[in-house]
Amino acid sequence: MQEKVEVCKEHLLALCENIGESRAIPIMKKFYARYFLAIPGFKPYKLQLMETKTLSDVLPILKSVGDNL
């Protein structure tokens, strides 16, 4: 699970670097479900991720996913 979180985080950071945080966060919302497809217990985290608007909101949630699932 930690590997999936790291790849997702790298993808997010690369998007932020290339197109800016304000555009990257909404784009990444399309990908969270695919990164963690069929992972039991992911839904509450997905709902939290869908509410995020900044990188500083997303990173702690991703860390929590890696720590708890």
C-alpha positions in Angstrom: 0.0 0.0 0.0 2.8 2.4 0.8 4.2 2.0 -2.7 0.8 3.0 -4.2 0.7 6.1 -1.9 4.2 7.1 -2.9 3.4 6.8 -6.7 0.2 8.8 -6.2 2.1 11.4 -4.3 4.9 11.6 -6.9 2.2 12.0 -9.6 0.6 14.8 -7.6 3.8 16.6 -7.0 4.8 16.4 -10.6 1.5 17.8 -11.7 1.8 20.6 -9.2 5.3 21.4 -10.5 4.2 21.4 -14.2 0.8 23.0 -14.2 0.4 24.5 -10.7 -1.3 23.4 -7.6 -4.7 25.1 -8.4 -5.0 23.0 -11.6 -3.3 19.8 -10.4 -5.6 19.2 -7.3 -8.8 19.0 -9.4 -7.1 16.8 -12.0 -5.8 14.4 -9.5 -9.3 13.8 -8.1 -10.0 11.8 -11.2 -7.1 9.4 -10.4 -7.4 8.7 -6.6 -10.0 6.0 -7.1 -7.8 4.3 -9.7 -4.7 4.3 -7.5 -6.5 2.7 -4.7 -9.0 0.5 -6.7 -10.5 -2.4 -4.7 -8.8 -1.4 -1.5 -11.1 -2.2 1.4 -11.6 0.8 3.7 -10.5 3.4 1.2 -13.9 5.1 0.7 -13.7 7.5 3.7 -10.2 8.7 2.5 -11.5 9.1 -1.0 -14.3 11.3 0.3 -11.8 13.4 2.2 -9.6 13.7 -0.9 -12.5 14.9 -3.0 -13.0 17.8 -0.6 -9.4 19.0 -0.7 -8.3 22.2 -2.4 -4.6 22.5 -1.6 -1.5 20.3 -1.5 -1.2 20.8 2.2 -4.7 19.3 2.6 -3.9 16.3 0.4 -0.6 15.2 1.7 -1.7 14.3 5.3 -4.6 12.3 3.9 -2.3 10.3 1.7 0.1 9.7 4.6 -2.9 8.5 6.6 -3.9 6.1 3.8 -0.3 4.7 3.8 -0.3 4.3 7.6 -3.7 2.9 8.1 -4.5 0.6 5.1 
